[in-house]
Amino acid sequence: MVMSNLKCSVDTCHHWGSGNHCTADGIEVNNQVSSAQTSDDTICKTFKPQS
């Protein structure tokens, strides 16, 4: 399944698909700090290294 509206350029992730499409069924993004103000303050918990 391709989440057509979700782009990701992390080509080392198991869920990365050609054209920078994420193939995960869903994503989880959490704060890296108590109150995120920028994308740098967040982290994708869905990331899984390619095997």
C-alpha positions as CSV (number, residue, x, y, z in Angstrom):
1,M,0.0,0.0,0.0
2,V,1.3,3.4,-0.9
3,M,0.2,6.5,1.1
4,S,0.2,8.7,-2.0
5,N,0.0,12.0,0.0
6,L,3.0,11.1,2.3
7,K,6.4,11.8,0.8
8,C,9.6,10.6,2.5
9,S,13.2,11.0,1.2
10,V,14.8,8.6,3.8
11,D,15.9,6.0,1.4
12,T,17.5,3.8,4.1
13,C,14.0,3.1,5.6
14,H,12.3,-0.2,5.1
15,H,9.1,1.7,4.2
16,W,10.7,3.9,1.5
17,G,9.4,3.4,-2.0
18,S,10.5,4.8,-5.4
19,G,9.5,8.4,-6.0
20,N,10.0,9.1,-2.3
21,H,6.7,7.5,-1.4
22,C,6.1,5.9,2.1
23,T,4.8,2.4,1.9
24,A,4.0,2.1,5.6
25,D,0.3,1.4,6.6
26,G,0.5,4.4,8.9
27,I,3.1,6.6,10.6
28,E,3.9,7.7,14.1
29,V,5.7,11.0,14.8
30,N,6.7,12.1,18.3
31,N,8.3,15.1,19.9
32,Q,12.0,15.1,20.6
33,V,11.5,18.0,23.0
34,S,8.6,18.9,25.3
35,S,7.0,21.3,22.9
36,A,7.9,21.0,19.2
37,Q,8.3,24.3,17.3
38,T,10.0,23.0,14.1
39,S,10.3,19.8,12.2
40,D,13.8,19.4,13.8
41,D,12.0,19.0,17.1
42,T,10.2,15.8,15.9
43,I,11.2,12.2,15.2
44,C,9.6,9.6,13.0
45,K,9.0,6.5,15.2
46,T,7.9,4.5,12.1
47,F,11.5,4.4,10.7
48,K,12.8,0.8,10.4
49,P,16.2,0.1,8.7
50,Q,16.1,-1.8,5.4
51,S,17.1,-5.4,5.9
